[in-house]
Amino acid sequence: MKFGLLYNTDYYPEVHGSALRYYSDILEEAQYAEELGYHAVWFGEHHYSGYSFGAPAVIAMAAAARTKRIKVGTGVSLIPLNHPLRLAEEYAMLDVLSGGRLEYGIGRGFLNYSYQLFGVNPDESHDRYREGADLIVKAWTSDGVFSFRGAFWQLEDYSFFPKPLQKPHPPIFASGAITPESYEWAGKRGHHLGTAFFIPAPEMVKANIAIYRDALRNSGYDPATREIAGVYQMYCGDSWQEAREHGGMHALQYYRFFEALDRRSAHVSATYERYKRGVGFSRYSYEELDAMRVLLIGEPETLIERIRWSREFYGATYLILEVAQGGEPHAYVMRSLERFAKYVMPAFA
């Protein structure tokens, strides 16, 4: 089992202070994560004030510059909102400058508001995502000059530079949350899977992972060679109660923030509509979410049991741990990272 961190954080000036302090704390946590033996640190992309990172490649490069071994990644790079050639260039350069440490998580995002900001038709999001991902792979793997003729992007006799350091290309983690077609496409392309174990519908997520594995097999890929990566909110405490008070309350604040992001009628996403119809966080108490095993918050013994369950239930091979969400203070994050590395990770070495 691998353990990485994911920063999809919500910014609160009264807690985090200036932007410089906010980013400095995150980078200090990334450095500490390397010292503690975590596998990776990923950064999300959103274009909504105070949420995640508008330029994840920039902060990932800052993290890479301060570290030597830990992988750096995206969770996720929003392909439909960018020109895929620009993404291919930025992330290939990140892979080169980091010494081959990129893990590239990709997706469509769920905020239609961002599509409005960039003037992209959200009805085209699936097609743009898939075509853009294919173009990035072609740019990274083509030997010499190549052309690309898609519905949205066309290139003629183009020579790409720089090639990623990792061959044939950095590992790609294609996201899947609620939509079964996203899991199927990821399997057909042979990408690793990045999903959300925090969704309060574990049986649905498990069924979608089965679709992904079937698509891998049907496309000639061995599922044993592909990662099943899942995101949890994580806080490791001294006791269940301490974890509830210092981690759980911030997870609940993040869920409230998360569910409110796309509620304005002018830009309500399909993903949010699905949540509203029955799998949303607000329908459940903290204790109910905990009982559903969609939280990774508790004392070490509870977390070890829950990780073993995730490995058995989902077939998980890689846990991506969301930390620092909901205005959680930097000192709490550092303490939780240390406890998890000291008391939980050795059980899965």
Phi, psi and omega per residue, in radians:
M1 nan 2.252 3.054
K2 -1.706 2.667 3.111
F3 -2.279 2.118 3.075
G4 -2.190 2.941 3.095
L5 -1.899 2.630 3.064
L6 -2.310 2.246 3.055
Y7 -1.856 1.739 2.909
N8 -2.089 1.248 -2.893
T9 -1.706 2.703 3.096
D10 -1.907 2.190 -2.985
Y11 -1.536 2.264 3.076
Y12 -2.208 1.914 -3.054
P13 -1.030 -0.554 -3.121
E14 -1.229 -0.344 3.100
V15 -1.755 -0.809 -2.959
H16 -1.592 -0.299 -3.102
G17 1.313 -2.528 -3.095
S18 -1.237 2.871 3.073
A19 -1.055 -0.653 3.135
L20 -1.090 -0.799 3.121
R21 -1.144 -0.719 3.141
Y22 -1.000 -0.901 -3.132
Y23 -1.215 -0.608 3.133
S24 -1.117 -0.696 3.099
D25 -1.107 -0.742 3.135
I26 -1.092 -0.749 -3.141
L27 -1.194 -0.587 3.052
E28 -1.131 -0.688 3.095
E29 -1.126 -0.669 3.112
A30 -1.118 -0.738 3.089
Q31 -1.086 -0.746 3.140
Y32 -1.143 -0.647 3.109
A33 -1.055 -0.686 3.075
E34 -1.118 -0.776 3.127
E35 -1.039 -0.604 -3.079
L36 -1.463 -0.191 3.068
G37 1.713 0.270 3.042
Y38 -1.180 2.664 -3.040
H39 -1.378 -0.645 -2.985
A40 -2.728 2.831 2.948
V41 -2.335 2.178 -3.089
W42 -1.988 2.698 3.132
F43 -2.267 2.344 -3.119
G44 -1.461 2.918 3.066
E45 -2.172 2.148 2.951
H46 -2.561 2.765 -3.120
H47 -2.182 0.930 -3.110
Y48 -2.306 2.174 -2.950
S49 -0.808 2.142 3.049
G50 1.421 0.105 -3.118
Y51 -2.054 2.118 3.017
S52 1.091 -2.473 -3.037
F53 -2.332 2.256 3.056
G54 -1.276 -0.423 -3.122
A55 -2.311 1.294 -3.067
P56 -1.077 -0.521 3.127
A57 -1.102 -0.540 -3.109
V58 -1.214 -0.867 -3.122
I59 -1.264 -0.517 3.051
A60 -1.127 -0.672 3.101
M61 -1.188 -0.636 3.075
A62 -1.102 -0.713 3.093
A63 -1.135 -0.720 3.135
A64 -1.112 -0.633 -3.112
A65 -1.194 -0.439 -3.105
R66 -1.656 -0.030 -3.070
T67 -2.281 3.052 -3.105
K68 -2.205 -0.519 -2.992
R69 -2.135 -0.619 -3.009
I70 -1.089 2.423 3.090
K71 -1.217 2.648 3.075
V72 -2.148 2.429 -3.046
G73 -2.641 -3.045 -3.128
T74 -2.183 2.490 3.140
G75 -2.535 1.228 0.111
V76 -2.314 2.880 3.011
S77 -1.394 2.145 -3.013
L78 -1.522 1.570 -3.027
I79 -1.066 -0.744 -3.073
P80 -1.115 -0.366 -3.087
L81 -1.626 0.058 -3.086
N82 -2.334 2.802 2.957
H83 -1.336 2.147 -3.061
P84 -1.060 -0.498 3.103
L85 -1.150 -0.679 3.092
R86 -1.129 -0.721 3.080
L87 -1.092 -0.755 3.125
A88 -1.019 -0.731 3.140
E89 -1.163 -0.843 -3.079
E90 -1.084 -0.801 -3.031
Y91 -1.417 -0.472 2.983
A92 -1.140 -0.712 3.112
M93 -1.138 -0.681 3.065
L94 -1.076 -0.719 3.122
D95 -1.111 -0.724 3.140
V96 -1.145 -0.883 -3.048
L97 -1.233 -0.410 3.109
S98 -1.527 -0.044 -3.104
G99 1.372 0.544 3.085
G100 1.420 0.731 -3.066
R101 -1.954 0.160 -3.074
L102 -1.333 2.338 2.855
E103 -2.072 2.034 -2.930
Y104 -1.789 1.774 3.056
G105 -1.533 2.323 -3.053
I106 -2.227 2.712 3.108
G107 -3.056 -3.084 3.141
R108 -1.697 -0.376 -2.963
G109 1.399 3.017 -3.111
F110 -2.254 0.023 -3.109
L111 -1.706 1.885 3.048
N112 -1.117 -0.413 3.077
Y113 -0.987 -0.710 3.116
S114 -1.114 -0.623 3.088
Y115 -1.130 -0.646 3.076
Q116 -1.132 -0.743 -3.130
L117 -1.021 -0.699 -3.068
F118 -1.668 0.011 3.107
G119 1.201 0.583 3.129
V120 -1.901 2.346 -3.133
N121 -1.234 2.036 -3.116
P122 -1.111 -0.379 3.091
D123 -1.172 -0.293 3.122
E124 -1.666 0.077 -2.956
S125 -1.065 -0.751 -3.131
H126 -1.090 -0.832 -3.091
D127 -1.166 -0.705 3.104
R128 -1.132 -0.709 3.136
Y129 -1.064 -0.864 -3.066
R130 -1.225 -0.751 3.113
E131 -1.147 -0.740 -3.141
G132 -1.097 -0.721 3.107
A133 -1.095 -0.719 3.115
D134 -1.114 -0.661 3.126
L135 -1.161 -0.712 3.113
I136 -1.062 -0.795 3.134
V137 -1.093 -0.716 3.141
K138 -1.134 -0.712 3.118
A139 -1.106 -0.692 -3.112
W140 -1.264 -0.465 -2.973
T141 -1.969 -0.198 -3.096
S142 -1.180 2.424 3.125
D143 -1.658 1.737 -3.120
G144 1.529 -2.701 -3.071
V145 -1.189 2.436 3.098
F146 -2.491 2.853 3.062
S147 -2.183 2.750 3.141
F148 -2.536 2.221 -3.137
R149 -2.210 1.719 3.123
G150 -2.017 -3.097 3.118
A151 -1.286 -0.488 -3.061
F152 -1.979 -0.509 -3.082
W153 -2.339 2.389 3.126
Q154 -2.307 2.366 3.071
L155 -2.302 2.485 3.094
E156 -2.199 2.182 3.015
D157 0.884 0.961 -3.075
Y158 -1.800 2.441 3.080
S159 -1.993 2.105 -3.011
F160 -1.606 2.451 3.077
F161 -2.654 2.415 -0.010
P162 -1.588 2.649 3.019
K163 -1.254 2.513 3.070
P164 -1.053 2.690 3.107
L165 -1.254 -0.668 -3.141
Q166 -1.325 2.430 -3.101
K167 -2.074 2.471 0.002
P168 -1.265 -0.338 3.040
H169 -2.925 2.888 3.095
P170 -1.020 2.628 3.106
P171 -1.033 2.344 -3.129
I172 -1.906 2.234 3.089
F173 -1.925 1.850 -3.125
A174 -1.510 2.307 -3.007
S175 -1.445 2.551 3.006
G176 -2.512 2.295 3.126
A177 -2.150 -1.388 -3.085
I178 -1.858 -0.605 -3.006
T179 -1.363 2.029 -3.141
P180 -1.023 -0.589 -3.113
E181 -1.063 -0.530 3.126
S182 -1.165 -0.684 3.092
Y183 -1.157 -0.741 -3.118
E184 -1.116 -0.773 -3.141
W185 -1.096 -0.751 3.120
A186 -1.013 -0.721 3.126
G187 -1.189 -0.726 -3.141
K188 -1.069 -0.600 -3.128
R189 -1.482 -0.157 3.140
G190 1.357 0.304 3.118
H191 -1.395 2.800 2.928
H192 -1.190 2.820 -3.122
L193 -1.869 2.327 2.970
G194 -2.068 2.039 -3.099
T195 -2.267 -3.044 -3.022
A196 -2.135 1.812 3.103
F197 -1.341 -0.137 3.110
F198 -1.472 -0.114 3.101
I199 -1.124 2.224 -3.091
P200 -1.341 0.949 3.081
A201 -2.709 1.148 -3.019
P202 -1.007 -0.677 -3.125
E203 -1.128 -0.637 3.094
M204 -1.121 -0.806 3.133
V205 -1.083 -0.742 3.121
K206 -1.062 -0.752 3.126
A207 -1.111 -0.667 3.129
N208 -1.205 -0.611 3.075
I209 -1.119 -0.641 3.078
A210 -1.098 -0.654 3.065
I211 -1.081 -0.746 3.115
Y212 -1.053 -0.810 -3.121
R213 -1.133 -0.697 3.096
D214 -1.090 -0.723 3.130
A215 -1.123 -0.670 3.058
L216 -1.022 -0.902 -3.096
R217 -1.066 -0.799 -3.094
N218 -1.156 -0.341 3.132
S219 -1.771 0.146 3.044
G220 1.540 0.276 3.130
Y221 -1.848 2.527 3.102
D222 -1.498 2.017 3.138
P223 -0.980 -0.467 -3.137
A224 -1.166 -0.271 -3.139
T225 -1.687 0.068 -3.095
R226 -2.084 2.486 -3.135
E227 -1.422 2.480 2.898
I228 -1.875 1.727 -3.100
A229 -1.790 2.308 -3.128
G230 -2.306 2.512 -3.090
V231 -1.659 2.341 2.985
Y232 -2.241 2.632 2.816
Q233 -1.373 2.303 -3.027
M234 -2.245 2.379 2.885
Y235 -2.594 2.210 3.126
C236 -1.851 2.027 -3.069
G237 -1.967 3.073 3.066
D238 -1.250 -0.538 -3.126
S239 -2.581 2.921 3.099
W240 -1.045 -0.725 -3.089
Q241 -1.176 -0.756 3.117
E242 -1.118 -0.695 3.097
A243 -1.132 -0.688 3.105
R244 -1.081 -0.723 -3.075
E245 -1.339 -0.673 -3.034
H246 -1.760 -0.268 3.089
G247 -2.097 -0.787 -3.090
G248 -1.091 -0.707 -3.117
M249 -1.123 -0.574 3.123
H250 -1.343 -0.576 3.035
A251 -1.103 -0.736 3.109
L252 -1.119 -0.694 3.082
Q253 -1.087 -0.709 3.103
Y254 -1.116 -0.732 3.117
Y255 -1.075 -0.712 3.095
R256 -1.096 -0.754 3.082
F257 -1.075 -0.810 -3.078
F258 -1.074 -0.790 -3.089
E259 -1.245 -0.422 -3.126
A260 -1.487 -0.148 -3.001
L261 -1.045 -0.734 -2.945
D262 -2.082 0.619 -3.043
R263 -1.547 -0.293 3.138
R264 -1.127 2.300 -2.977
S265 -1.041 -0.431 -3.115
A266 -1.211 -0.321 -3.109
H267 -2.612 0.962 3.075
V268 -1.481 2.211 -3.055
S269 -1.468 2.774 3.062
A270 -1.083 -0.646 3.122
T271 -1.072 -0.800 3.135
Y272 -1.100 -0.671 3.127
E273 -1.050 -0.674 3.104
R274 -1.141 -0.733 3.091
Y275 -1.039 -0.796 -3.048
K276 -1.098 -0.500 -3.089
R277 -1.493 0.061 3.025
G278 2.713 -0.131 3.137
V279 -2.119 0.385 -3.111
G280 -1.389 2.691 -3.103
F281 -1.174 -0.611 -3.014
S282 -1.151 -0.231 3.101
R283 -1.305 -0.234 -2.966
Y284 -2.167 2.604 2.983
S285 -1.381 2.936 3.078
Y286 -1.024 -0.755 -3.108
E287 -1.110 -0.640 3.103
E288 -1.189 -0.732 3.089
L289 -1.097 -0.716 3.118
D290 -1.095 -0.741 3.141
A291 -1.156 -0.502 3.092
M292 -1.338 -0.120 -3.137
R293 1.150 0.565 3.099
V294 -1.732 0.032 3.056
L295 -2.025 2.538 3.012
L296 -2.013 1.120 -3.057
I297 -2.284 2.173 -3.114
G298 2.802 -2.955 3.069
E299 -1.424 2.878 -3.020
P300 -0.925 -0.734 -3.091
E301 -1.053 -0.739 3.112
T302 -1.120 -0.736 -3.112
L303 -1.161 -0.694 3.108
I304 -1.069 -0.801 3.127
E305 -1.089 -0.712 -3.097
R306 -1.214 -0.622 3.102
I307 -1.190 -0.718 3.073
R308 -1.072 -0.710 3.078
W309 -1.083 -0.743 3.129
S310 -1.086 -0.670 3.109
R311 -1.120 -0.702 -3.130
E312 -1.338 -0.794 -3.020
F313 -1.290 -0.842 -3.086
Y314 -1.684 -0.322 -2.942
G315 1.335 0.492 -3.074
A316 -1.115 2.428 3.052
T317 -2.084 -0.163 -2.978
Y318 -2.692 2.090 3.094
L319 -1.842 2.243 3.106
I320 -1.833 2.000 -2.950
L321 -1.767 1.990 3.067
E322 -1.345 2.179 3.128
V323 -2.279 2.852 3.061
A324 1.219 0.313 3.135
Q325 -1.531 2.861 3.046
G326 1.151 0.412 3.138
G327 1.352 0.375 3.133
E328 -1.111 2.221 -3.096
P329 -1.090 2.608 -3.116
H330 -0.957 -0.725 -3.114
A331 -1.104 -0.648 3.095
Y332 -1.151 -0.718 -3.135
V333 -1.081 -0.829 -3.120
M334 -1.076 -0.746 -3.131
R335 -1.134 -0.718 3.126
S336 -1.143 -0.753 3.114
L337 -1.031 -0.730 -3.120
E338 -1.172 -0.788 -3.141
R339 -1.072 -0.781 -3.103
F340 -1.078 -0.770 -3.127
A341 -1.176 -0.613 -3.057
K342 -1.402 -0.669 -2.965
Y343 -1.945 -0.350 -3.074
V344 -1.863 -0.883 -3.041
M345 -1.028 -0.628 -3.139
P346 -1.059 -0.431 3.119
A347 -1.201 -0.238 -3.092
F348 -2.149 0.279 -3.135
A349 -1.176 nan nan
